[in-house]
């Protein structure tokens, strides 16, 4: 993850996305609550224990696209605003 978009002053538990909010995708749940998920563009892959192999993520961006960088900037700004509200 590009460290310049991590809000180091944000809450370390990061339940509300104060610290790593720039990297999250938010989804509204049926009960009206918002859930944060790490954007798959930042996940290289996962380890398959049964096959003892790494499965690479096809959505991973080794070099971030212009669109992704703009989303990061917007998300970072929102993360800073959340911190100021507390």
PyMOL Python script that loads the backbone (N, CA, C, O; Angstrom):
from pymol import cmd

cmd.read_pdbstr("""\
ATOM      1  N   UNK A   1       0.833  -1.179   0.000  1.00  0.00           N
ATOM      2  CA  UNK A   1       0.000   0.000   0.000  1.00  0.00           C
ATOM      3  C   UNK A   1       0.882   1.248   0.000  1.00  0.00           C
ATOM      4  O   UNK A   1       1.878   1.307   0.721  1.00  0.00           O
ATOM      5  N   UNK A   2       0.529   2.213  -0.781  1.00  0.00           N
ATOM      6  CA  UNK A   2       1.296   3.459  -0.778  1.00  0.00           C
ATOM      7  C   UNK A   2       1.142   4.178   0.563  1.00  0.00           C
ATOM      8  O   UNK A   2       0.043   4.595   0.927  1.00  0.00           O
ATOM      9  N   UNK A   3       2.226   4.318   1.278  1.00  0.00           N
ATOM     10  CA  UNK A   3       2.171   4.870   2.636  1.00  0.00           C
ATOM     11  C   UNK A   3       1.713   6.318   2.701  1.00  0.00           C
ATOM     12  O   UNK A   3       1.242   6.763   3.747  1.00  0.00           O
ATOM     13  N   UNK A   4       1.840   7.062   1.612  1.00  0.00           N
ATOM     14  CA  UNK A   4       1.435   8.471   1.652  1.00  0.00           C
ATOM     15  C   UNK A   4      -0.083   8.635   1.790  1.00  0.00           C
ATOM     16  O   UNK A   4      -0.556   9.743   2.043  1.00  0.00           O
ATOM     17  N   UNK A   5      -0.852   7.555   1.629  1.00  0.00           N
ATOM     18  CA  UNK A   5      -2.310   7.624   1.780  1.00  0.00           C
ATOM     19  C   UNK A   5      -2.787   6.977   3.081  1.00  0.00           C
ATOM     20  O   UNK A   5      -3.986   6.772   3.268  1.00  0.00           O
ATOM     21  N   UNK A   6      -1.862   6.659   3.973  1.00  0.00           N
ATOM     22  CA  UNK A   6      -2.215   6.139   5.297  1.00  0.00           C
ATOM     23  C   UNK A   6      -2.246   7.315   6.261  1.00  0.00           C
ATOM     24  O   UNK A   6      -1.266   8.048   6.394  1.00  0.00           O
ATOM     25  N   UNK A   7      -3.370   7.486   6.927  1.00  0.00           N
ATOM     26  CA  UNK A   7      -3.522   8.555   7.907  1.00  0.00           C
ATOM     27  C   UNK A   7      -2.921   8.076   9.229  1.00  0.00           C
ATOM     28  O   UNK A   7      -3.604   7.428  10.022  1.00  0.00           O
ATOM     29  N   UNK A   8      -1.674   8.385   9.464  1.00  0.00           N
ATOM     30  CA  UNK A   8      -0.961   7.874  10.641  1.00  0.00           C
ATOM     31  C   UNK A   8      -1.525   8.414  11.957  1.00  0.00           C
ATOM     32  O   UNK A   8      -1.244   7.858  13.019  1.00  0.00           O
ATOM     33  N   UNK A   9      -2.306   9.475  11.904  1.00  0.00           N
ATOM     34  CA  UNK A   9      -2.912  10.025  13.113  1.00  0.00           C
ATOM     35  C   UNK A   9      -4.282   9.405  13.395  1.00  0.00           C
ATOM     36  O   UNK A   9      -4.883   9.678  14.434  1.00  0.00           O
ATOM     37  N   UNK A  10      -4.770   8.584  12.487  1.00  0.00           N
ATOM     38  CA  UNK A  10      -6.083   7.968  12.642  1.00  0.00           C
ATOM     39  C   UNK A  10      -6.094   6.868  13.691  1.00  0.00           C
ATOM     40  O   UNK A  10      -5.047   6.400  14.138  1.00  0.00           O
ATOM     41  N   UNK A  11      -7.290   6.468  14.072  1.00  0.00           N
ATOM     42  CA  UNK A  11      -7.496   5.420  15.071  1.00  0.00           C
ATOM     43  C   UNK A  11      -6.914   4.106  14.563  1.00  0.00           C
ATOM     44  O   UNK A  11      -7.264   3.646  13.476  1.00  0.00           O
ATOM     45  N   UNK A  12      -6.033   3.508  15.345  1.00  0.00           N
ATOM     46  CA  UNK A  12      -5.337   2.280  14.928  1.00  0.00           C
ATOM     47  C   UNK A  12      -6.286   1.085  14.779  1.00  0.00           C
ATOM     48  O   UNK A  12      -6.001   0.174  14.002  1.00  0.00           O
ATOM     49  N   UNK A  13      -7.397   1.072  15.500  1.00  0.00           N
ATOM     50  CA  UNK A  13      -8.342  -0.038  15.337  1.00  0.00           C
ATOM     51  C   UNK A  13      -9.006   0.041  13.969  1.00  0.00           C
ATOM     52  O   UNK A  13      -9.395  -0.983  13.408  1.00  0.00           O
ATOM     53  N   UNK A  14      -9.137   1.240  13.434  1.00  0.00           N
ATOM     54  CA  UNK A  14      -9.595   1.532  12.079  1.00  0.00           C
ATOM     55  C   UNK A  14     -10.946   0.938  11.721  1.00  0.00           C
ATOM     56  O   UNK A  14     -11.183   0.622  10.555  1.00  0.00           O
ATOM     57  N   UNK A  15     -11.824   0.781  12.675  1.00  0.00           N
ATOM     58  CA  UNK A  15     -13.157   0.270  12.368  1.00  0.00           C
ATOM     59  C   UNK A  15     -13.932   1.230  11.472  1.00  0.00           C
ATOM     60  O   UNK A  15     -14.762   0.795  10.673  1.00  0.00           O
ATOM     61  N   UNK A  16     -13.673   2.516  11.595  1.00  0.00           N
ATOM     62  CA  UNK A  16     -14.390   3.507  10.799  1.00  0.00           C
ATOM     63  C   UNK A  16     -13.579   4.011   9.612  1.00  0.00           C
ATOM     64  O   UNK A  16     -14.026   4.915   8.907  1.00  0.00           O
ATOM     65  N   UNK A  17     -12.421   3.459   9.380  1.00  0.00           N
ATOM     66  CA  UNK A  17     -11.618   3.847   8.235  1.00  0.00           C
ATOM     67  C   UNK A  17     -10.849   5.129   8.415  1.00  0.00           C
ATOM     68  O   UNK A  17     -10.556   5.817   7.437  1.00  0.00           O
ATOM     69  N   UNK A  18     -10.513   5.469   9.656  1.00  0.00           N
ATOM     70  CA  UNK A  18      -9.737   6.688   9.883  1.00  0.00           C
ATOM     71  C   UNK A  18      -8.290   6.547   9.422  1.00  0.00           C
ATOM     72  O   UNK A  18      -7.707   7.511   8.926  1.00  0.00           O
ATOM     73  N   UNK A  19      -7.718   5.394   9.575  1.00  0.00           N
ATOM     74  CA  UNK A  19      -6.310   5.213   9.245  1.00  0.00           C
ATOM     75  C   UNK A  19      -6.097   4.711   7.808  1.00  0.00           C
ATOM     76  O   UNK A  19      -5.298   5.274   7.060  1.00  0.00           O
ATOM     77  N   UNK A  20      -6.816   3.657   7.435  1.00  0.00           N
ATOM     78  CA  UNK A  20      -6.639   3.049   6.119  1.00  0.00           C
ATOM     79  C   UNK A  20      -7.849   3.267   5.211  1.00  0.00           C
ATOM     80  O   UNK A  20      -8.032   2.542   4.233  1.00  0.00           O
ATOM     81  N   UNK A  21      -8.660   4.249   5.528  1.00  0.00           N
ATOM     82  CA  UNK A  21      -9.900   4.508   4.792  1.00  0.00           C
ATOM     83  C   UNK A  21      -9.715   4.717   3.305  1.00  0.00           C
ATOM     84  O   UNK A  21     -10.614   4.400   2.526  1.00  0.00           O
ATOM     85  N   UNK A  22      -8.580   5.239   2.892  1.00  0.00           N
ATOM     86  CA  UNK A  22      -8.336   5.480   1.467  1.00  0.00           C
ATOM     87  C   UNK A  22      -8.303   4.174   0.675  1.00  0.00           C
ATOM     88  O   UNK A  22      -8.504   4.186  -0.539  1.00  0.00           O
ATOM     89  N   UNK A  23      -8.053   3.058   1.340  1.00  0.00           N
ATOM     90  CA  UNK A  23      -7.911   1.770   0.667  1.00  0.00           C
ATOM     91  C   UNK A  23      -9.194   0.929   0.721  1.00  0.00           C
ATOM     92  O   UNK A  23      -9.226  -0.192   0.215  1.00  0.00           O
ATOM     93  N   UNK A  24     -10.239   1.473   1.332  1.00  0.00           N
ATOM     94  CA  UNK A  24     -11.477   0.718   1.527  1.00  0.00           C
ATOM     95  C   UNK A  24     -12.521   1.002   0.458  1.00  0.00           C
ATOM     96  O   UNK A  24     -12.565   2.078  -0.138  1.00  0.00           O
ATOM     97  N   UNK A  25     -13.352   0.002   0.243  1.00  0.00           N
ATOM     98  CA  UNK A  25     -14.588   0.147  -0.517  1.00  0.00           C
ATOM     99  C   UNK A  25     -15.694   0.006   0.526  1.00  0.00           C
ATOM    100  O   UNK A  25     -15.674  -0.923   1.333  1.00  0.00           O
ATOM    101  N   UNK A  26     -16.644   0.914   0.511  1.00  0.00           N
ATOM    102  CA  UNK A  26     -17.732   0.851   1.484  1.00  0.00           C
ATOM    103  C   UNK A  26     -18.982   0.289   0.827  1.00  0.00           C
ATOM    104  O   UNK A  26     -19.339   0.659  -0.291  1.00  0.00           O
ATOM    105  N   UNK A  27     -19.637  -0.614   1.545  1.00  0.00           N
ATOM    106  CA  UNK A  27     -20.885  -1.193   1.066  1.00  0.00           C
ATOM    107  C   UNK A  27     -21.953  -1.022   2.124  1.00  0.00           C
ATOM    108  O   UNK A  27     -21.718  -1.254   3.309  1.00  0.00           O
ATOM    109  N   UNK A  28     -23.134  -0.612   1.677  1.00  0.00           N
ATOM    110  CA  UNK A  28     -24.273  -0.447   2.571  1.00  0.00           C
ATOM    111  C   UNK A  28     -24.948  -1.802   2.743  1.00  0.00           C
ATOM    112  O   UNK A  28     -25.316  -2.446   1.759  1.00  0.00           O
ATOM    113  N   UNK A  29     -25.112  -2.235   3.990  1.00  0.00           N
ATOM    114  CA  UNK A  29     -25.711  -3.527   4.301  1.00  0.00           C
ATOM    115  C   UNK A  29     -27.231  -3.382   4.386  1.00  0.00           C
ATOM    116  O   UNK A  29     -27.733  -2.270   4.550  1.00  0.00           O
ATOM    117  N   UNK A  30     -27.970  -4.489   4.276  1.00  0.00           N
ATOM    118  CA  UNK A  30     -29.441  -4.433   4.352  1.00  0.00           C
ATOM    119  C   UNK A  30     -29.961  -3.801   5.649  1.00  0.00           C
ATOM    120  O   UNK A  30     -31.052  -3.230   5.669  1.00  0.00           O
ATOM    121  N   UNK A  31     -29.176  -3.905   6.732  1.00  0.00           N
ATOM    122  CA  UNK A  31     -29.609  -3.317   8.004  1.00  0.00           C
ATOM    123  C   UNK A  31     -29.297  -1.820   8.094  1.00  0.00           C
ATOM    124  O   UNK A  31     -29.562  -1.188   9.117  1.00  0.00           O
ATOM    125  N   UNK A  32     -28.730  -1.254   7.014  1.00  0.00           N
ATOM    126  CA  UNK A  32     -28.444   0.177   6.979  1.00  0.00           C
ATOM    127  C   UNK A  32     -27.051   0.562   7.430  1.00  0.00           C
ATOM    128  O   UNK A  32     -26.658   1.722   7.302  1.00  0.00           O
ATOM    129  N   UNK A  33     -26.294  -0.394   7.958  1.00  0.00           N
ATOM    130  CA  UNK A  33     -24.933  -0.113   8.398  1.00  0.00           C
ATOM    131  C   UNK A  33     -23.970  -0.184   7.216  1.00  0.00           C
ATOM    132  O   UNK A  33     -24.227  -0.879   6.233  1.00  0.00           O
ATOM    133  N   UNK A  34     -22.867   0.538   7.325  1.00  0.00           N
ATOM    134  CA  UNK A  34     -21.845   0.540   6.289  1.00  0.00           C
ATOM    135  C   UNK A  34     -20.702  -0.376   6.712  1.00  0.00           C
ATOM    136  O   UNK A  34     -20.246  -0.328   7.855  1.00  0.00           O
ATOM    137  N   UNK A  35     -20.241  -1.215   5.777  1.00  0.00           N
ATOM    138  CA  UNK A  35     -19.125  -2.124   6.025  1.00  0.00           C
ATOM    139  C   UNK A  35     -17.973  -1.739   5.122  1.00  0.00           C
ATOM    140  O   UNK A  35     -18.169  -1.468   3.937  1.00  0.00           O
ATOM    141  N   UNK A  36     -16.750  -1.712   5.689  1.00  0.00           N
ATOM    142  CA  UNK A  36     -15.546  -1.403   4.931  1.00  0.00           C
ATOM    143  C   UNK A  36     -14.858  -2.690   4.493  1.00  0.00           C
ATOM    144  O   UNK A  36     -14.683  -3.612   5.289  1.00  0.00           O
ATOM    145  N   UNK A  37     -14.468  -2.744   3.214  1.00  0.00           N
ATOM    146  CA  UNK A  37     -13.716  -3.864   2.664  1.00  0.00           C
ATOM    147  C   UNK A  37     -12.464  -3.318   1.995  1.00  0.00           C
ATOM    148  O   UNK A  37     -12.511  -2.269   1.353  1.00  0.00           O
ATOM    149  N   UNK A  38     -11.352  -4.015   2.139  1.00  0.00           N
ATOM    150  CA  UNK A  38     -10.130  -3.626   1.464  1.00  0.00           C
ATOM    151  C   UNK A  38     -10.316  -3.812  -0.044  1.00  0.00           C
ATOM    152  O   UNK A  38     -10.722  -4.882  -0.497  1.00  0.00           O
ATOM    153  N   UNK A  39     -10.022  -2.778  -0.805  1.00  0.00           N
ATOM    154  CA  UNK A  39     -10.147  -2.836  -2.262  1.00  0.00           C
ATOM    155  C   UNK A  39      -9.201  -3.906  -2.796  1.00  0.00           C
ATOM    156  O   UNK A  39      -8.026  -3.939  -2.430  1.00  0.00           O
ATOM    157  N   UNK A  40      -9.708  -4.773  -3.652  1.00  0.00           N
ATOM    158  CA  UNK A  40      -8.914  -5.891  -4.166  1.00  0.00           C
ATOM    159  C   UNK A  40      -7.718  -5.440  -5.001  1.00  0.00           C
ATOM    160  O   UNK A  40      -6.820  -6.241  -5.260  1.00  0.00           O
ATOM    161  N   UNK A  41      -7.685  -4.188  -5.423  1.00  0.00           N
ATOM    162  CA  UNK A  41      -6.553  -3.690  -6.201  1.00  0.00           C
ATOM    163  C   UNK A  41      -5.260  -3.684  -5.386  1.00  0.00           C
ATOM    164  O   UNK A  41      -4.169  -3.588  -5.947  1.00  0.00           O
ATOM    165  N   UNK A  42      -5.386  -3.787  -4.054  1.00  0.00           N
ATOM    166  CA  UNK A  42      -4.222  -3.740  -3.166  1.00  0.00           C
ATOM    167  C   UNK A  42      -3.848  -5.110  -2.606  1.00  0.00           C
ATOM    168  O   UNK A  42      -2.947  -5.211  -1.774  1.00  0.00           O
ATOM    169  N   UNK A  43      -4.527  -6.157  -3.049  1.00  0.00           N
ATOM    170  CA  UNK A  43      -4.264  -7.515  -2.564  1.00  0.00           C
ATOM    171  C   UNK A  43      -3.551  -8.307  -3.662  1.00  0.00           C
ATOM    172  O   UNK A  43      -4.118  -8.550  -4.727  1.00  0.00           O
ATOM    173  N   UNK A  44      -2.314  -8.706  -3.398  1.00  0.00           N
ATOM    174  CA  UNK A  44      -1.521  -9.440  -4.390  1.00  0.00           C
ATOM    175  C   UNK A  44      -2.140 -10.807  -4.660  1.00  0.00           C
ATOM    176  O   UNK A  44      -2.243 -11.229  -5.812  1.00  0.00           O
ATOM    177  N   UNK A  45      -2.544 -11.489  -3.614  1.00  0.00           N
ATOM    178  CA  UNK A  45      -3.115 -12.819  -3.757  1.00  0.00           C
ATOM    179  C   UNK A  45      -3.333 -13.432  -2.394  1.00  0.00           C
ATOM    180  O   UNK A  45      -3.290 -12.741  -1.376  1.00  0.00           O
ATOM    181  N   UNK A  46      -3.564 -14.723  -2.379  1.00  0.00           N
ATOM    182  CA  UNK A  46      -3.761 -15.428  -1.117  1.00  0.00           C
ATOM    183  C   UNK A  46      -3.078 -16.787  -1.190  1.00  0.00           C
ATOM    184  O   UNK A  46      -2.798 -17.298  -2.275  1.00  0.00           O
ATOM    185  N   UNK A  47      -2.819 -17.354  -0.044  1.00  0.00           N
ATOM    186  CA  UNK A  47      -2.162 -18.652   0.029  1.00  0.00           C
ATOM    187  C   UNK A  47      -3.214 -19.741   0.170  1.00  0.00           C
ATOM    188  O   UNK A  47      -4.013 -19.722   1.107  1.00  0.00           O
ATOM    189  N   UNK A  48      -3.214 -20.678  -0.750  1.00  0.00           N
ATOM    190  CA  UNK A  48      -4.121 -21.814  -0.719  1.00  0.00           C
ATOM    191  C   UNK A  48      -3.450 -22.921   0.087  1.00  0.00           C
ATOM    192  O   UNK A  48      -2.491 -23.540  -0.374  1.00  0.00           O
ATOM    193  N   UNK A  49      -3.954 -23.162   1.278  1.00  0.00           N
ATOM    194  CA  UNK A  49      -3.338 -24.122   2.188  1.00  0.00           C
ATOM    195  C   UNK A  49      -3.414 -25.546   1.638  1.00  0.00           C
ATOM    196  O   UNK A  49      -2.463 -26.317   1.767  1.00  0.00           O
ATOM    197  N   UNK A  50      -4.531 -25.888   1.033  1.00  0.00           N
ATOM    198  CA  UNK A  50      -4.700 -27.251   0.525  1.00  0.00           C
ATOM    199  C   UNK A  50      -3.725 -27.568  -0.608  1.00  0.00           C
ATOM    200  O   UNK A  50      -3.182 -28.671  -0.672  1.00  0.00           O
ATOM    201  N   UNK A  51      -3.506 -26.603  -1.497  1.00  0.00           N
ATOM    202  CA  UNK A  51      -2.611 -26.821  -2.633  1.00  0.00           C
ATOM    203  C   UNK A  51      -1.187 -26.357  -2.353  1.00  0.00           C
ATOM    204  O   UNK A  51      -0.285 -26.568  -3.163  1.00  0.00           O
ATOM    205  N   UNK A  52      -0.990 -25.718  -1.191  1.00  0.00           N
ATOM    206  CA  UNK A  52       0.322 -25.187  -0.821  1.00  0.00           C
ATOM    207  C   UNK A  52       0.875 -24.284  -1.935  1.00  0.00           C
ATOM    208  O   UNK A  52       2.029 -24.404  -2.349  1.00  0.00           O
ATOM    209  N   UNK A  53       0.022 -23.393  -2.394  1.00  0.00           N
ATOM    210  CA  UNK A  53       0.415 -22.498  -3.485  1.00  0.00           C
ATOM    211  C   UNK A  53      -0.252 -21.137  -3.304  1.00  0.00           C
ATOM    212  O   UNK A  53      -1.274 -21.010  -2.630  1.00  0.00           O
ATOM    213  N   UNK A  54       0.343 -20.139  -3.915  1.00  0.00           N
ATOM    214  CA  UNK A  54      -0.218 -18.794  -3.885  1.00  0.00           C
ATOM    215  C   UNK A  54      -1.123 -18.630  -5.099  1.00  0.00           C
ATOM    216  O   UNK A  54      -0.747 -18.954  -6.226  1.00  0.00           O
ATOM    217  N   UNK A  55      -2.326 -18.118  -4.841  1.00  0.00           N
ATOM    218  CA  UNK A  55      -3.241 -17.779  -5.938  1.00  0.00           C
ATOM    219  C   UNK A  55      -3.190 -16.269  -6.120  1.00  0.00           C
ATOM    220  O   UNK A  55      -3.534 -15.516  -5.209  1.00  0.00           O
ATOM    221  N   UNK A  56      -2.764 -15.831  -7.289  1.00  0.00           N
ATOM    222  CA  UNK A  56      -2.632 -14.411  -7.544  1.00  0.00           C
ATOM    223  C   UNK A  56      -3.991 -13.785  -7.853  1.00  0.00           C
ATOM    224  O   UNK A  56      -4.867 -14.419  -8.441  1.00  0.00           O
ATOM    225  N   UNK A  57      -4.143 -12.531  -7.442  1.00  0.00           N
ATOM    226  CA  UNK A  57      -5.373 -11.781  -7.649  1.00  0.00           C
ATOM    227  C   UNK A  57      -5.290 -11.060  -8.993  1.00  0.00           C
ATOM    228  O   UNK A  57      -4.380 -10.262  -9.212  1.00  0.00           O
ATOM    229  N   UNK A  58      -6.224 -11.333  -9.882  1.00  0.00           N
ATOM    230  CA  UNK A  58      -6.197 -10.724 -11.211  1.00  0.00           C
ATOM    231  C   UNK A  58      -6.492  -9.224 -11.165  1.00  0.00           C
ATOM    232  O   UNK A  58      -6.179  -8.514 -12.121  1.00  0.00           O
ATOM    233  N   UNK A  59      -7.087  -8.725 -10.075  1.00  0.00           N
ATOM    234  CA  UNK A  59      -7.418  -7.298  -9.947  1.00  0.00           C
ATOM    235  C   UNK A  59      -6.290  -6.468  -9.345  1.00  0.00           C
ATOM    236  O   UNK A  59      -6.373  -5.240  -9.314  1.00  0.00           O
ATOM    237  N   UNK A  60      -5.240  -7.126  -8.866  1.00  0.00           N
ATOM    238  CA  UNK A  60      -4.128  -6.416  -8.226  1.00  0.00           C
ATOM    239  C   UNK A  60      -3.448  -5.473  -9.216  1.00  0.00           C
ATOM    240  O   UNK A  60      -3.179  -5.841 -10.359  1.00  0.00           O
ATOM    241  N   UNK A  61      -3.175  -4.248  -8.756  1.00  0.00           N
ATOM    242  CA  UNK A  61      -2.478  -3.263  -9.582  1.00  0.00           C
ATOM    243  C   UNK A  61      -1.079  -3.032  -9.013  1.00  0.00           C
ATOM    244  O   UNK A  61      -0.912  -2.310  -8.029  1.00  0.00           O
ATOM    245  N   UNK A  62      -0.091  -3.640  -9.630  1.00  0.00           N
ATOM    246  CA  UNK A  62       1.298  -3.426  -9.198  1.00  0.00           C
ATOM    247  C   UNK A  62       1.666  -1.959  -9.390  1.00  0.00           C
ATOM    248  O   UNK A  62       2.269  -1.342  -8.512  1.00  0.00           O
ATOM    249  N   UNK A  63       1.303  -1.413 -10.530  1.00  0.00           N
ATOM    250  CA  UNK A  63       1.462   0.016 -10.803  1.00  0.00           C
ATOM    251  C   UNK A  63       0.061   0.603 -10.818  1.00  0.00           C
ATOM    252  O   UNK A  63      -0.769   0.226 -11.645  1.00  0.00           O
ATOM    253  N   UNK A  64      -0.196   1.518  -9.913  1.00  0.00           N
ATOM    254  CA  UNK A  64      -1.547   2.058  -9.766  1.00  0.00           C
ATOM    255  C   UNK A  64      -1.945   2.901 -10.966  1.00  0.00           C
ATOM    256  O   UNK A  64      -1.159   3.695 -11.483  1.00  0.00           O
ATOM    257  N   UNK A  65      -3.180   2.707 -11.393  1.00  0.00           N
ATOM    258  CA  UNK A  65      -3.715   3.489 -12.505  1.00  0.00           C
ATOM    259  C   UNK A  65      -4.044   4.902 -12.026  1.00  0.00           C
ATOM    260  O   UNK A  65      -4.141   5.159 -10.826  1.00  0.00           O
ATOM    261  N   UNK A  66      -4.211   5.796 -12.970  1.00  0.00           N
ATOM    262  CA  UNK A  66      -4.567   7.179 -12.647  1.00  0.00           C
ATOM    263  C   UNK A  66      -5.888   7.210 -11.873  1.00  0.00           C
ATOM    264  O   UNK A  66      -6.033   7.970 -10.916  1.00  0.00           O
ATOM    265  N   UNK A  67      -6.844   6.386 -12.288  1.00  0.00           N
ATOM    266  CA  UNK A  67      -8.149   6.314 -11.626  1.00  0.00           C
ATOM    267  C   UNK A  67      -8.004   5.869 -10.172  1.00  0.00           C
ATOM    268  O   UNK A  67      -8.638   6.441  -9.284  1.00  0.00           O
ATOM    269  N   UNK A  68      -7.188   4.871  -9.925  1.00  0.00           N
ATOM    270  CA  UNK A  68      -6.972   4.370  -8.569  1.00  0.00           C
ATOM    271  C   UNK A  68      -6.312   5.434  -7.693  1.00  0.00           C
ATOM    272  O   UNK A  68      -6.682   5.597  -6.530  1.00  0.00           O
ATOM    273  N   UNK A  69      -5.348   6.150  -8.240  1.00  0.00           N
ATOM    274  CA  UNK A  69      -4.675   7.211  -7.484  1.00  0.00           C
ATOM    275  C   UNK A  69      -5.670   8.310  -7.105  1.00  0.00           C
ATOM    276  O   UNK A  69      -5.626   8.825  -5.988  1.00  0.00           O
ATOM    277  N   UNK A  70      -6.553   8.665  -8.014  1.00  0.00           N
ATOM    278  CA  UNK A  70      -7.566   9.693  -7.717  1.00  0.00           C
ATOM    279  C   UNK A  70      -8.509   9.216  -6.617  1.00  0.00           C
ATOM    280  O   UNK A  70      -8.884   9.997  -5.742  1.00  0.00           O
ATOM    281  N   UNK A  71      -8.898   7.932  -6.653  1.00  0.00           N
ATOM    282  CA  UNK A  71      -9.751   7.371  -5.593  1.00  0.00           C
ATOM    283  C   UNK A  71      -9.019   7.371  -4.251  1.00  0.00           C
ATOM    284  O   UNK A  71      -9.624   7.636  -3.212  1.00  0.00           O
ATOM    285  N   UNK A  72      -7.730   7.075  -4.273  1.00  0.00           N
ATOM    286  CA  UNK A  72      -6.932   7.103  -3.045  1.00  0.00           C
ATOM    287  C   UNK A  72      -6.897   8.507  -2.448  1.00  0.00           C
ATOM    288  O   UNK A  72      -7.057   8.674  -1.239  1.00  0.00           O
ATOM    289  N   UNK A  73      -6.689   9.504  -3.283  1.00  0.00           N
ATOM    290  CA  UNK A  73      -6.651  10.889  -2.803  1.00  0.00           C
ATOM    291  C   UNK A  73      -7.977  11.281  -2.177  1.00  0.00           C
ATOM    292  O   UNK A  73      -8.009  11.916  -1.122  1.00  0.00           O
ATOM    293  N   UNK A  74      -9.073  10.903  -2.825  1.00  0.00           N
ATOM    294  CA  UNK A  74     -10.406  11.202  -2.303  1.00  0.00           C
ATOM    295  C   UNK A  74     -10.653  10.467  -0.985  1.00  0.00           C
ATOM    296  O   UNK A  74     -11.168  11.047  -0.029  1.00  0.00           O
ATOM    297  N   UNK A  75     -10.283   9.193  -0.942  1.00  0.00           N
ATOM    298  CA  UNK A  75     -10.449   8.403   0.272  1.00  0.00           C
ATOM    299  C   UNK A  75      -9.598   8.907   1.416  1.00  0.00           C
ATOM    300  O   UNK A  75     -10.029   8.883   2.568  1.00  0.00           O
ATOM    301  N   UNK A  76      -8.397   9.362   1.116  1.00  0.00           N
ATOM    302  CA  UNK A  76      -7.507   9.914   2.144  1.00  0.00           C
ATOM    303  C   UNK A  76      -8.108  11.181   2.740  1.00  0.00           C
ATOM    304  O   UNK A  76      -8.053  11.395   3.951  1.00  0.00           O
ATOM    305  N   UNK A  77      -8.676  12.010   1.886  1.00  0.00           N
ATOM    306  CA  UNK A  77      -9.320  13.240   2.353  1.00  0.00           C
ATOM    307  C   UNK A  77     -10.495  12.914   3.289  1.00  0.00           C
ATOM    308  O   UNK A  77     -10.673  13.566   4.317  1.00  0.00           O
ATOM    309  N   UNK A  78     -11.287  11.907   2.927  1.00  0.00           N
ATOM    310  CA  UNK A  78     -12.412  11.481   3.768  1.00  0.00           C
ATOM    311  C   UNK A  78     -11.915  10.920   5.104  1.00  0.00           C
ATOM    312  O   UNK A  78     -12.524  11.166   6.146  1.00  0.00           O
ATOM    313  N   UNK A  79     -10.820  10.174   5.074  1.00  0.00           N
ATOM    314  CA  UNK A  79     -10.256   9.605   6.304  1.00  0.00           C
ATOM    315  C   UNK A  79      -9.813  10.726   7.253  1.00  0.00           C
ATOM    316  O   UNK A  79     -10.024  10.632   8.462  1.00  0.00           O
ATOM    317  N   UNK A  80      -9.211  11.770   6.718  1.00  0.00           N
ATOM    318  CA  UNK A  80      -8.803  12.914   7.536  1.00  0.00           C
ATOM    319  C   UNK A  80     -10.009  13.616   8.132  1.00  0.00           C
ATOM    320  O   UNK A  80      -9.975  14.044   9.285  1.00  0.00           O
ATOM    321  N   UNK A  81     -11.081  13.735   7.345  1.00  0.00           N
ATOM    322  CA  UNK A  81     -12.309  14.377   7.844  1.00  0.00           C
ATOM    323  C   UNK A  81     -12.938  13.563   8.967  1.00  0.00           C
ATOM    324  O   UNK A  81     -13.440  14.140   9.932  1.00  0.00           O
ATOM    325  N   UNK A  82     -12.923  12.239   8.863  1.00  0.00           N
ATOM    326  CA  UNK A  82     -13.470  11.375   9.919  1.00  0.00           C
ATOM    327  C   UNK A  82     -12.701  11.582  11.211  1.00  0.00           C
ATOM    328  O   UNK A  82     -13.290  11.640  12.290  1.00  0.00           O
ATOM    329  N   UNK A  83     -11.384  11.693  11.098  1.00  0.00           N
ATOM    330  CA  UNK A  83     -10.556  11.876  12.290  1.00  0.00           C
ATOM    331  C   UNK A  83     -10.885  13.190  12.964  1.00  0.00           C
ATOM    332  O   UNK A  83     -10.938  13.251  14.192  1.00  0.00           O
ATOM    333  N   UNK A  84     -11.106  14.239  12.201  1.00  0.00           N
ATOM    334  CA  UNK A  84     -11.392  15.573  12.762  1.00  0.00           C
ATOM    335  C   UNK A  84     -12.733  15.595  13.483  1.00  0.00           C
ATOM    336  O   UNK A  84     -12.920  16.376  14.416  1.00  0.00           O
ATOM    337  N   UNK A  85     -13.681  14.733  13.056  1.00  0.00           N
ATOM    338  CA  UNK A  85     -15.007  14.692  13.665  1.00  0.00           C
ATOM    339  C   UNK A  85     -14.970  14.094  15.062  1.00  0.00           C
ATOM    340  O   UNK A  85     -15.843  14.385  15.881  1.00  0.00           O
ATOM    341  N   UNK A  86     -13.991  13.276  15.341  1.00  0.00           N
ATOM    342  CA  UNK A  86     -13.921  12.599  16.661  1.00  0.00           C
ATOM    343  C   UNK A  86     -13.327  13.451  17.723  1.00  0.00           C
ATOM    344  O   UNK A  86     -13.207  13.017  18.869  1.00  0.00           O
TER     345      UNK A  86
END
""", "prot")
cmd.dss("prot")
cmd.show_as("cartoon", "prot")
cmd.util.cbc("prot")
cmd.orient("prot")
